Amino acid sequence: MTKIVYLDQNHWVTMAQARVAPEKIQRADERQAADELWGLVTAGQVRLPLSSAHLVETVRAGDRERRRDLAKVMLDAYGGWHMLNPLVVRRYEFVGGFGGPAPTVADVFTTAAESPFFTYVPTIGNAGRGQAQSLATSIAWRAAWASLLLGETLSKEELDTTAGVIERWAAVPAALAQYLRDHPAERDMRLVTVTYLLGDLKADIAQACVLAGIGNEELVNHLQPENVVGFFSQLPFTGRVLEVIQARLRNTADKWVNNDLNDLLFLACAAGYADHVVAEKKTGHYLREAAKFTVPGASVHLNLRSLVQALQTSDQPSR
């Protein structure tokens, strides 16, 4: 059965190097793992979906030649599959938590046009039926995606605007972490983190209430202090976000930086629904710990050789 594997951007770079500059991969066993993964992709045993995070990080990837080499490799490997935008997944996880249809693996990983973007409206629970595309639509979408991935890098103004938005996001958990360091006390850190998330996700929760058809009274019942942590923890993606943030808030030496937003959203989302995730080291360690307190999800790896070994030895059925 085909396994769904989500690669963080740095591991896509390794996959590209295996094709165009294998001498740049320092470890021979990592180079061999990349070659073997290519073989599994070619054989149809592994699916490597792309996301809007990959798009953003690719158009910012160094000089034009390097970026185009990376983009071409990603387009060769992804097979038209994308991961639903995490903001969309989060909204529908809340809908599912409130009694409506919850997103499934087939919803989160899809070939539907425009699915990587936050404006996409999925037909949850009807993946493959409500999302059926005409051949013309599919061809046009794939051509548009390829054009975006291969396109020029963002302008300085666009990069500065994006950086400003992310900096403002990172400043909030950084300020909360600083407050907790400055005012040590016995606290339920998961409840502290849920309180922070409830403030941050008010719009998502309101939209989910409308989609699920519940009123204020039902909402309050779901989010009582005695059950709100449990409510969040049973959401595959959002529960992992809760665990990663609370673990980072506990770690007084941790620093919040701009890259944390993409790592947190996209890797946690993939970890909730894929079969395997190959993450950058820091977030990967946090996601491994998060798996102990959330619903089952992906196996999390920190390098390609770990992934390939798991793929070659695992007898778990694909979900």
URWOBEL-V590524 format. One record per backbone hydrogen bond with DSSP energy under -1.0 kcal/mol. NH is the residue of the N-H (numbers start at 0). CO is the residue of the C=O. If there is no record, write none. Layout:
NH/CO ; NH/CO
//
This chain:
2/44 ; 4/46 ; 5/275 ; 7/277 ; 10/7 ; 11/7 ; 12/8 ; 13/9 ; 14/10 ; 15/11 ; 16/12 ; 17/13 ; 19/15 ; 20/16 ; 23/20 ; 24/21 ; 30/26 ; 31/27 ; 32/28 ; 33/29 ; 34/30 ; 35/31 ; 36/32 ; 37/33 ; 38/34 ; 39/35 ; 40/36 ; 41/37 ; 42/38 ; 43/40 ; 44/39 ; 45/39 ; 46/2 ; 49/80 ; 54/50 ; 55/51 ; 56/52 ; 57/53 ; 58/54 ; 60/57 ; 61/59 ; 66/62 ; 67/63 ; 68/64 ; 69/65 ; 70/66 ; 71/67 ; 72/68 ; 73/69 ; 74/70 ; 75/71 ; 76/72 ; 77/73 ; 80/77 ; 81/109 ; 82/49 ; 83/107 ; 84/114 ; 87/84 ; 88/84 ; 89/85 ; 90/86 ; 91/87 ; 92/88 ; 93/89 ; 94/90 ; 95/91 ; 96/92 ; 97/93 ; 98/95 ; 99/94 ; 107/103 ; 108/104 ; 109/81 ; 114/111 ; 116/113 ; 119/116 ; 125/122 ; 128/125 ; 129/125 ; 131/128 ; 137/133 ; 138/134 ; 139/135 ; 140/136 ; 141/137 ; 142/138 ; 143/139 ; 144/140 ; 145/141 ; 146/142 ; 147/143 ; 148/144 ; 149/145 ; 158/154 ; 159/155 ; 160/156 ; 161/157 ; 162/158 ; 163/159 ; 164/160 ; 165/161 ; 166/162 ; 167/163 ; 168/164 ; 169/165 ; 170/166 ; 171/168 ; 173/169 ; 174/170 ; 175/171 ; 176/172 ; 177/173 ; 178/174 ; 179/175 ; 180/176 ; 181/177 ; 182/178 ; 188/186 ; 191/187 ; 192/188 ; 193/189 ; 194/190 ; 195/191 ; 196/192 ; 197/193 ; 198/194 ; 199/195 ; 200/196 ; 204/200 ; 205/201 ; 206/202 ; 207/203 ; 208/204 ; 209/205 ; 210/206 ; 211/207 ; 212/208 ; 213/208 ; 218/214 ; 219/215 ; 220/216 ; 221/217 ; 222/218 ; 226/223 ; 227/223 ; 230/226 ; 231/227 ; 232/228 ; 233/229 ; 234/231 ; 238/234 ; 240/236 ; 241/237 ; 242/238 ; 243/239 ; 244/240 ; 245/241 ; 246/242 ; 247/243 ; 248/244 ; 249/245 ; 250/246 ; 251/249 ; 253/250 ; 259/256 ; 260/257 ; 262/258 ; 263/259 ; 264/260 ; 265/261 ; 266/262 ; 267/263 ; 268/264 ; 269/265 ; 270/266 ; 271/267 ; 273/269 ; 274/3 ; 275/3 ; 276/298 ; 277/5 ; 278/300 ; 283/279 ; 284/280 ; 285/281 ; 286/282 ; 287/283 ; 288/284 ; 289/285 ; 290/286 ; 291/288 ; 292/289 ; 297/270 ; 298/274 ; 300/276 ; 306/302 ; 307/303 ; 308/304 ; 309/305 ; 310/306 ; 311/307 ; 312/308 ; 313/309
//
